């Protein structure tokens, strides 16, 4: 946790003057009125008022007063219920605002914000079922200024960062704390974006098992290693006190034909072509064999875990798995909010028995997605055009080298693409009885004889309520099985989740949505494929499930969808909108 000094005395300066100004103004004032009184009371000079900071050139004094106001609101001292008015609460009118109380308010707000961000990140990480999936990340790293420390770091089996004046990086709770300290050290209002990101990732993102490519300049690779240990701060290490242990597998000089980022540390995991090109430098030799012996332990993922997260019954799960294993290609179809995307990767992991993200790949089809993106095609390069492999091609090649394990390719919004154009000659090869090396076809551009391995499974997802899309053609339908996902309001899992929120208004709202779904299902122009799914009400805890949250779901998600469904029946839309909103009043 950052110390009091890192809480920034500059920002703390305005808390007491702002409260005093509002007391003098009768307990409330507009922003300009409150600011003007603070300026008068504090004797702020014209020079200070004209001082600006940041890319947006905001006034420093006003920015710091605004920060104080927002923090005092979170501390219950100011009220923000009336737009444009800064008002003291009953507590704020009498409280003695000590330095200790100000520090406590700031820390409390930071902890609240941090917990909120952690929850948001947890929901985002788990949206596809990857919350505890650890994948190997690949990093470009410069060992010292212009790689001046490479030989020493290689011999010692470490990677180190500078920024020694920051001290122990574990003492900073947020990136904002690091930025504030760098601004203080350098006497600058610069954002220090690259420096902040580098030291934060070195401390929090790098993990044992990650691969590091040491580099010099913009094109030269000096070596490759695997991170072995966590972050260590050693003040005795002088200019480079931030340390991680690394097993360096290679040392040499290899040149890339394209420029790298100039930063000290860069995560390049999301650039598989670049990673593959660099890894190719180290192919062959005893060192490569030794590096390949490292194994990764993946977390288990069982049928029971799937059923605890996904609101379908065991019989439906067994049917789903059985159909996918026999047909090898399946499309999960259903209305908005039934959890198609939520189910897809979890289904893949449950087949594997573990959360191995390296054996699952997801793409999303759209109107511009093509054969060249999916299989192969020519792309512009520095020398003209070069043949580039597509997502499904590279995935199948990887699966073919590991035929003892299942691989799952997930296609979101499968009906949004021109499927004949995307699949090309693979329409035949994806059939369950056309798999394997004995069933090869020549690809369009490379003329390579290609096949789809028998251990590759395809899971597509399709929104049945999207009327802007044409139905899938029969050629594709014959090659895929179709599984309907329906709203799970009555499932044991959702009922248990809902009871755990202890919210009577949520219970009443769900009952109205169930009746609404009956109306939708009975409408000849709509039907079951347009019913409202349960996921609109998922991922909430008891504290978060309040009137404001439920009203937001109704007003900004459900009602707009009803307007689309019944665009020619405004009376019906108004009727159901009133019934949905009525339970929250």
C-alpha positions in Angstrom: 0.0 0.0 0.0 1.3 3.4 -0.9 2.4 5.6 2.1 1.0 8.9 3.1 3.5 10.8 1.0 2.4 8.8 -2.1 -1.2 9.9 -1.3 0.0 13.2 -2.7 0.1 16.3 -0.5 -0.8 18.4 -3.5 -4.2 16.8 -3.7 -4.7 16.7 0.1 -4.2 20.4 0.2 -7.7 21.3 -1.0 -9.9 19.1 1.3 -10.1 21.4 4.3 -10.4 24.7 2.2 -13.2 23.2 0.1 -15.3 22.1 3.2 -14.6 25.5 4.8 -15.7 27.4 1.7 -19.0 25.4 1.5 -19.7 26.1 5.2 -19.2 29.8 4.6 -21.5 29.7 1.5 -24.3 28.2 3.6 -23.7 24.5 3.0 -23.9 24.3 -0.7 -22.7 26.1 -3.9 -22.1 25.6 -7.6 -18.7 24.4 -8.8 -17.6 27.9 -9.9 -18.9 29.5 -6.7 -17.1 26.9 -4.5 -13.9 27.2 -6.5 -13.9 31.0 -6.4 -14.3 31.0 -2.6 -11.4 28.5 -2.2 -9.2 30.6 -4.4 -10.0 33.8 -2.4 -9.5 32.1 1.0 -6.3 30.5 0.0 -4.9 33.5 -1.8 -4.2 31.6 -5.0 -2.2 33.7 -7.5 -3.1 34.2 -11.2 0.0 32.3 -12.1 -1.2 29.2 -10.1 -4.6 29.5 -11.7 -3.2 29.5 -15.2 -1.0 26.5 -14.6 -2.1 23.5 -16.7 -1.2 19.8 -16.7 -1.6 16.7 -18.9 -2.4 16.2 -22.5 -5.8 17.9 -22.1 -4.2 21.0 -20.6 -6.5 21.1 -17.7 -6.1 23.8 -15.0 -4.1 22.2 -12.1 -5.9 24.0 -9.3 -9.4 23.2 -10.6 -8.3 19.6 -11.3 -7.1 19.1 -7.7 -10.2 20.8 -6.2 -12.4 18.5 -8.3 -10.5 15.5 -7.0 -11.0 16.6 -3.4 -14.8 17.1 -4.1 -15.2 13.6 -5.6 -13.3 12.0 -2.8 -15.3 13.8 -0.1 -18.5 12.5 -1.8 -17.3 8.9 -1.4 -16.4 9.7 2.2 -20.0 10.9 2.9 -19.0 14.5 3.6 -20.4 15.9 0.4 -23.6 15.1 -1.4 -23.9 14.7 -5.2 -27.6 14.1 -5.5 -28.3 17.5 -7.2 -26.4 17.9 -10.5 -24.1 20.9 -10.6 -24.4 21.6 -6.8 -21.7 20.8 -4.3 -23.5 20.4 -0.9 -22.4 19.3 2.5 -24.1 16.4 4.2 -25.3 16.7 7.8 -22.2 14.8 8.7 -20.0 17.1 6.6 -21.4 20.2 8.3 -20.0 19.3 11.7 -17.2 16.8 11.2 -13.6 17.9 12.2 -11.7 17.2 9.0 -8.2 16.1 10.2 -5.3 15.0 8.1 -5.8 11.5 9.4 -9.4 11.4 8.4 -8.5 12.7 4.9 -5.9 9.9 4.5 -8.5 7.4 5.6 -11.1 8.6 3.2 -8.6 8.5 0.3 -7.5 5.0 1.2 -11.0 3.7 1.6 -12.0 5.1 -1.8 -9.0 3.4 -3.4 -9.8 0.1 -1.7 -13.4 0.4 -2.9 -12.3 1.2 -6.5 -9.7 -1.5 -6.4 -12.3 -4.1 -5.3 -14.7 -2.9 -8.0 -11.9 -3.2 -10.7 -11.0 -6.7 -9.4 -14.6 -7.8 -9.6 -15.0 -6.3 -13.1 -11.8 -8.0 -14.2 -12.9 -11.3 -12.6 -16.2 -11.2 -14.5 -14.4 -10.3 -17.7 -11.8 -13.0 -17.2 -14.5 -15.6 -16.5 -16.9 -14.6 -19.3 -15.4 -17.3 -21.6 -14.5 -19.7 -18.7 -10.8 -18.7 -18.5 -10.8 -17.2 -15.0 -8.0 -19.5 -13.7 -6.5 -20.5 -17.0 -2.8 -19.8 -17.0 -1.3 -19.4 -20.5 2.3 -18.9 -21.3 3.0 -15.3 -22.2 5.9 -14.1 -24.5 7.9 -11.0 -23.7 10.4 -8.8 -25.5 12.9 -7.5 -23.0 15.9 -5.1 -23.2 18.6 -6.1 -20.6 19.8 -2.7 -19.5 20.3 0.5 -21.5 20.9 -0.6 -25.1 21.3 -4.2 -23.8 24.5 -3.2 -21.9 23.8 -5.7 -19.1 23.0 -8.7 -21.3 26.2 -10.7 -20.6 26.0 -10.2 -16.8 22.3 -11.0 -16.6 22.8 -14.1 -18.8 25.6 -15.4 -16.5 23.6 -14.7 -13.3 20.4 -16.2 -14.7 18.3 -13.1 -14.1 16.4 -10.3 -15.8 16.4 -7.0 -14.1 14.8 -3.5 -14.5 16.2 -0.1 -13.6 13.9 2.6 -12.1 15.9 2.2 -8.9 14.5 5.4 -7.3 11.1 3.9 -7.2 12.2 1.5 -4.4 10.3 -1.8 -3.8 7.6 -2.0 -6.5 5.4 -4.1 -4.2 4.8 -0.9 -2.2 2.6 0.6 -5.0 -1.0 -0.5 -4.9 -1.9 0.9 -8.4 -0.4 2.2 -11.6 -1.5 5.6 -10.6 0.7 5.4 -7.5 3.7 4.6 -9.7 2.9 7.4 -12.0 2.6 9.9 -9.2 6.0 8.8 -7.8 7.7 9.1 -11.2 6.2 12.6 -11.6 7.6 13.6 -8.2 11.1 12.1 -9.0 11.4 13.9 -12.3 9.5 17.0 -11.4 7.3 16.5 -14.5 3.6 16.2 -15.3 4.3 13.6 -18.0 2.1 10.5 -18.0 5.1 8.1 -18.1 2.8 5.6 -19.8 5.6 3.2 -21.0 7.6 3.3 -17.7 4.5 2.7 -15.6 3.4 -0.2 -17.7 6.9 -1.8 -17.7 7.4 -1.8 -14.0 3.8 -2.9 -13.3 4.0 -5.8 -15.7 7.4 -6.8 -14.4 6.0 -7.0 -10.9 2.5 -8.3 -11.5 2.1 -9.8 -15.0 5.3 -11.8 -15.6 5.0 -15.2 -14.0 7.0 -18.4 -13.9 6.8 -20.3 -17.1 6.6 -17.2 -19.3 9.1 -17.0 -22.2 11.4 -14.0 -22.5 13.2 -12.9 -25.7 16.2 -10.6 -24.8 16.7 -8.0 -27.5 19.0 -5.1 -28.5 17.7 -2.2 -30.5 14.8 -2.6 -32.8 15.6 -5.8 -34.7 18.2 -8.0 -32.9 17.4 -10.9 -30.7 20.1 -11.8 -28.2 18.6 -14.9 -26.4 15.7 -16.7 -25.1 14.8 -17.7 -21.5 12.0 -19.0 -19.2 11.0 -17.1 -16.1 11.5 -19.2 -13.0 10.8 -17.0 -10.0 8.7 -14.1 -8.7 9.6 -10.5 -8.3 12.4 -9.7 -5.9 13.6 -6.3 -4.8 17.3 -6.1 -3.9 18.6 -2.6 -3.1 22.1 -3.9 -3.1 21.9 -4.6 -6.8 22.4 -0.9 -7.5 21.0 0.6 -10.6 19.0 -2.6 -11.4 17.3 -3.6 -8.1 14.1 -5.2 -9.6 14.9 -8.9 -10.3 13.4 -12.1 -11.5 15.3 -15.4 -12.0 15.4 -16.7 -15.5 16.8 -19.9 -17.1 18.4 -18.6 -20.3 18.3 -21.4 -22.9 20.0 -19.5 -25.8 22.5 -16.8 -26.4 23.6 -15.4 -29.7 22.5 -12.9 -32.3 19.5 -13.2 -34.6 18.0 -10.4 -36.7 14.3 -9.9 -37.4 13.2 -8.3 -40.7 10.7 -6.1 -38.9 11.2 -3.6 -36.1 10.3 -4.4 -32.5 8.8 -1.9 -30.0 11.5 0.2 -28.3 10.1 -0.4 -24.8 12.1 -2.1 -22.0 9.4 -4.8 -21.6 6.6 -5.7 -24.1 4.0 -8.5 -24.0 3.9 -10.0 -27.5 1.7 -12.9 -26.7 -1.1 -11.6 -28.9 1.1 -11.5 -32.0 1.5 -15.2 -32.7 3.2 -14.7 -36.1 6.0 -12.6 -34.5 6.4 -15.1 -31.7 6.6 -18.0 -34.2 9.2 -16.1 -36.2 11.4 -15.5 -33.2 10.9 -19.0 -31.9 12.1 -20.3 -35.3 15.5 -18.8 -34.6 16.0 -21.4 -31.9 14.8 -24.6 -33.6 17.1 -27.6 -33.5 20.0 -28.5 -31.3 20.3 -29.9 -27.7 19.1 -26.6 -26.1 15.8 -26.8 -28.0 15.3 -30.4 -26.8 15.9 -29.4 -23.2 13.5 -26.4 -23.5 10.8 -28.6 -24.9 10.9 -30.9 -21.8 9.2 -28.3 -19.6 5.6 -29.2 -19.0 2.7 -27.0 -18.0 0.2 -28.1 -15.3 -3.3 -27.1 -16.3 -6.2 -26.8 -13.8 -8.7 -29.6 -13.9 -12.2 -29.0 -15.3 -14.7 -31.8 -14.8 -18.3 -32.4 -15.8 -19.3 -31.5 -12.2 -17.6 -28.1 -12.5 -19.3 -27.4 -15.8 -22.7 -28.2 -14.3 -22.0 -25.9 -11.3 -21.3 -23.0 -13.6 -23.7 -23.5 -16.5 -27.4 -23.6 -15.9 -28.3 -26.8 -17.8 -29.2 -30.2 -16.3 -27.0 -33.3 -16.4 -29.1 -35.1 -19.1 -28.8 -32.1 -21.4 -25.0 -32.0 -20.9 -24.6 -35.7 -21.6 -26.6 -35.3 -24.8 -24.6 -32.2 -25.8 -21.3 -34.0 -25.3 -22.5 -37.1 -27.0 -23.7 -35.3 -30.1 -20.5 -33.2 -30.3 -18.2 -36.3 -30.1 -20.1 -38.2 -32.7 -20.8 -35.3 -35.2 -17.6 -33.4 -34.3 -19.4 -30.1 -35.4 -22.2 -28.5 -33.4 -23.9 -25.1 -33.3 -25.3 -23.7 -30.1 -28.3 -21.7 -31.0 -30.6 -19.6 -28.9 -32.1 -16.2 -28.0 -30.0 -13.3 -26.6 -28.8 -13.9 -23.1 -29.1 -17.7 -22.9 -25.3 -18.0 -22.4 -24.0 -19.4 -25.7 -20.6 -17.7 -25.4 -20.5 -18.5 -21.7 -21.1 -22.2 -22.5 -18.7 -22.7 -25.5 -15.2 -22.7 -23.9 -16.5 -24.4 -20.8 -17.9 -27.2 -22.9 -14.5 -27.5 -24.6 -12.6 -27.7 -21.3 -15.1 -30.2 -19.9 -14.3 -32.5 -22.9 -10.6 -32.2 -22.3 -10.9 -32.6 -18.5 -8.7 -29.5 -18.0 -8.5 -25.8 -18.8 -5.8 -25.9 -21.5 -6.3 -22.7 -23.4 -3.6 -23.7 -25.9 -6.0 -26.3 -27.4 -8.9 -24.0 -27.8 -9.2 -21.1 -30.3 -12.1 -18.7 -30.8 -12.8 -16.5 -33.8 -15.9 -14.4 -34.7 -17.3 -14.4 -38.2 -18.6 -11.2 -39.8 -19.5 -9.9 -43.3 -15.9 -9.2 -44.2 -14.4 -12.5 -42.8 -13.0 -14.5 -45.7 -11.3 -17.7 -46.8 -8.0 -15.7 -46.7 -8.6 -15.1 -42.9 -9.7 -18.6 -42.2 -7.5 -20.8 -44.3 -4.8 -19.0 -46.3 -4.4 -16.1 -48.6 -1.9 -13.5 -50.0 -1.2 -10.5 -47.8 0.7 -7.3 -48.6 4.3 -7.3 -47.4 7.5 -5.2 -47.7 8.4 -7.1 -50.9 5.0 -7.3 -52.5 2.7 -10.1 -51.4 3.3 -13.2 -49.3 1.2 -16.2 -48.5 -0.2 -16.0 -44.9 -1.9 -18.9 -43.1 -5.3 -18.3 -41.5 -6.6 -19.1 -38.1 -8.2 -22.5 -38.8 -5.2 -23.7 -40.9 -2.7 -23.1 -38.1 -5.0 -24.6 -35.5 -5.4 -27.8 -37.5 -1.6 -28.1 -38.0 -1.1 -27.8 -34.3 -3.8 -30.4 -33.6 -2.3 -32.8 -36.2 1.0 -32.8 -34.2 -0.9 -33.8 -31.0 -3.5 -36.3 -32.1 -3.8 -37.9 -28.6 -5.5 -34.8 -27.3 -8.8 -33.0 -28.3 -8.7 -29.6 -29.9 -11.7 -27.3 -30.1 -12.3 -24.4 -32.5 -15.0 -22.0 -31.5 -16.8 -19.8 -34.0 -18.9 -17.0 -32.5 -21.7 -15.5 -34.7 -21.2 -18.2 -37.2 -24.3 -17.1 -39.3 -22.9 -13.6 -39.8 -20.2 -14.7 -42.3 -20.5 -15.9 -45.9 -20.0 -19.5 -45.0 -19.4 -20.9 -48.5 -16.8 -18.2 -49.1 -15.1 -18.7 -45.7 -14.9 -22.5 -45.6 -14.2 -23.1 -49.3 -13.1 -26.6 -50.0 -13.2 -27.4 -46.3 -16.9 -27.8 -46.4 -16.3 -31.4 -47.2 -13.3 -31.9 -44.9 -15.1 -30.9 -41.7 -17.6 -33.8 -42.0 -17.1 -36.3 -39.3 -16.4 -39.2 -41.8 -14.0 -37.1 -44.0 -11.4 -36.4 -41.3 -7.9 -37.6 -41.1 -4.8 -37.9 -43.3 -6.5 -40.2 -45.8 -9.0 -37.5 -46.8 -6.9 -34.6 -48.2 -7.8 -31.8 -50.6 -5.7 -29.3 -52.4 -5.8 -25.8 -51.0 -6.6 -22.9 -53.3 -3.5 -20.8 -53.1 -0.6 -23.0 -51.8 -1.7 -26.2 -53.6 -0.9 -28.0 -50.4 -2.7 -31.2 -49.7 -4.6 -30.5 -46.5 -6.8 -32.4 -44.1 -8.7 -31.7 -40.9 -7.5 -33.9 -38.1 -10.0 -36.2 -36.4 -9.2 -34.7 -33.0 -10.5 -31.2 -34.0 -14.1 -30.3 -32.9 -16.0 -27.2 -34.1 -18.4 -25.3 -31.9 -20.4 -22.6 -33.6 -22.8 -20.1 -31.9 -25.8 -18.5 -33.5 -28.3 -15.9 -32.3 -31.8 -17.0 -33.4 -33.3 -13.6 -32.7 -31.2 -11.7 -35.3 -33.6 -11.1 -38.2 -31.0 -9.3 -40.3 -29.3 -12.5 -41.1 -30.2 -15.2 -43.6 -30.8 -18.8 -42.6 -27.9 -21.2 -42.9 -27.8 -23.1 -46.1 -28.5 -26.8 -46.2 -25.0 -27.8 -47.1 -23.8 -26.4 -43.8 -26.7 -27.6 -41.8 -25.9 -31.2 -42.9 -22.4 -30.9 -41.5 -23.4 -29.5 -38.1 -25.6 -30.7 -35.3 -27.8 -28.0 -33.7 -28.4 -27.7 -30.0 -30.9 -25.3 -28.5 -30.0 -23.3 -25.5 -33.1 -21.9 -23.7 -33.6 -19.4 -20.8 -32.7 -21.2 -17.6 -34.8 -19.2 -15.1 -36.4 -22.4 -13.7 -33.1 -24.4 -13.5 -31.8 -25.5 -10.1 -28.6 -23.6 -10.6 -30.2 -20.2 -11.4 -32.8 -20.6 -8.7 -30.0 -21.2 -6.1 -28.1 -18.2 -7.5 -31.2 -16.0 -7.3 -32.0 -17.1 -3.7 -28.5 -16.2 -2.7 -29.0 -12.6 -3.7 -31.8 -12.1 -1.2 -33.7 -9.5 -3.4 -37.5 -9.7 -3.6 -37.6 -7.2 -6.5 -35.3 -9.4 -8.5 -37.6 -12.3 -7.8 -40.6 -10.3 -8.9 -38.7 -9.1 -12.0 -37.8 -12.6 -13.0 -41.4 -13.7 -12.7 -42.5 -10.9 -15.1 -39.8 -11.9 -17.6 -41.0 -15.5 -17.5 -44.5 -14.3 -18.3 -43.0 -12.0 -21.0 -41.2 -15.0 -22.5 -44.5 -16.9 -22.7 -46.0 -14.0 -24.7 -42.9 -13.9 -27.0 -43.0 -17.6 -27.6 -46.7 -17.5 -28.5 -46.2 -14.6 -31.0 -46.3 -16.0 -34.5 -43.8 -13.4 -35.7 -41.3 -14.2 -33.0 -41.3 -17.6 -31.2 -39.1 -19.3 -28.7 -35.9 -18.2 -30.5 -36.6 -14.6 -29.3 -37.2 -15.3 -25.6 -35.1 -13.3 -23.1 -32.3 -15.2 -21.5 -31.2 -15.5 -17.9 -27.7 -14.1 -18.4 -29.0 -10.6 -18.2 -29.3 -11.2 -14.5 -26.1 -13.1 -13.8 -22.7 -12.1 -12.4 -24.2 -10.0 -9.6 -23.6 -10.2 -5.8 -26.0 -9.2 -3.1 -24.4 -5.8 -2.6 -24.5 -5.0 -6.4 -28.1 -6.3 -6.9 -29.9 -3.1 -6.0 -32.7 -1.0 -7.6 -30.3 1.0 -9.7 -28.7 -2.1 -11.2 -32.1 -3.8 -12.0 -33.5 -0.5 -13.5 -30.5 -0.3 -15.7 -31.0 -3.8 -17.0 -34.7 -3.1 -17.7 -34.3 0.4 -19.2 -31.1 -0.1 -21.3 -31.2 -3.8 -22.2 -34.7 -5.3 -22.1 -36.9 -2.4 -23.2 -34.8 -1.6 -26.2 -35.0 -5.2 -27.3 -38.8 -5.2 -26.9 -38.9 -2.1 -29.1 -37.0 -4.1 -31.8 -39.2 -7.2 -31.4 -42.5 -5.3 -31.6 -41.5 -2.3 -33.6 -45.0 -2.2 -35.2 -46.9 -2.7 -31.9 -46.0 0.3 -29.6 -48.9 -0.4 -27.3 -47.6 -3.8 -26.5 -44.1 -2.5 -25.9 -45.5 0.2 -23.5 -47.5 -2.5 -21.7 -44.6 -4.8 -21.0 -42.2 -1.9 -20.3 -44.6 -0.6 -17.6 -44.9 -4.1 -16.1 -41.2 -4.6 -16.0 -40.6 -1.2 -14.5 -43.6 -1.5 -12.2 -42.0 -4.3 -10.0 -39.1 -2.0 -9.2 -41.1 1.0 -7.9 
